Amino acid sequence: MIGAVTVELTGITGPASFARVGDALAALWAAMRVLALDESTHRAYEYFLTRPDAVERATEFLERDGGLTLTFEVAGRVHLLRMHPTAGG
């Protein structure tokens, strides 16, 4: 069972911890939806972070792989979306 998680958008936001995966996904989408992403990237992240089973899917990655790292580009620079269980959480 995944408890608290820490998320970060490298070069955009610092690490932030959340008690629940759903809260972390909502915060990630709130930060990402205002970025200058191309349309297909915007739609892909919107789908991944807000779909009805987003919490279950993210939890699967966290349990199976110990974390989740996805890449995206803003203004020609590559950034990472990182999510991992919070130590001691």
N, C-alpha and C positions, 0 to 999 in steps of 0.2 A: 504494500500500500504506500502510495506516495503522499507525503504530507506537504510541508512547506517547500517552495521552489524559489530559485533565484533566476532572474532573467536579465538580459542586457542586449542592447542594440549597439554593437561596437562603433565607437566614433560618434554616436548620437546620444545615447543615454548611458548613464552609469548603471552598475548592478543594482537591482532592487529585489527584495524578497517579499513573497506573498504566502499567506497561510494555505491557500488553495490554488490548484492548477487553473481553475476557471477564472479566478481573479487575475492571475498572471497573464492568461490569454487575452482577457479584456484590456488590460493595461498595454500589452504589446500592440494590439490592434489600434487602440487609441493613439499610440505614438506613431505607428506606421501609416495609418490612413491619411495623415497630413503630409507625408513625405512626397517628394517629386518622383514617384515610381512610374515606370511605363505602365500602360494599361493592363497588359497581361500579367505583370508581376503584382500589381495592385489587386487584381481579381484573384490570383492564386493565393496570396496571403490572406485576403479577406475570407476566401473559402476555407483555408486551413485553420484560421484562428477563430472563425465565428460559426462554422457549420454545426448542425445539431449535435453531432458526436465528437466535437473538437476536444472536449476534456478527455473522453475515453481514448481517442487516438493519441493525443499528447502523452497521456499516462502510459500507454503501451510503449511508446518510444523511450520514455524515462525508465520504465521498469526493465525493458529489454536491453537498452544500450547505455543506461546510466546518465543519459543527457541527450540533448537535441541541439544540433547546430545547422542552421540554414543560411545561405548566402543571398544577398540582394545588392543591387547597385543603385546609387544615388549620385547624380552629377559626375558620372565617370569614376566613382570610387566604390570599391567593394566593401561591404559591411557584413557583419554576422549577426544573426539572431541566435542567441544562446539561452538555453534553459537547462537547468540541472537541479536535482534535489539540494536543498539547503543543508549544509553540514549541521548535524544535530537537530534537524527539523523533522 
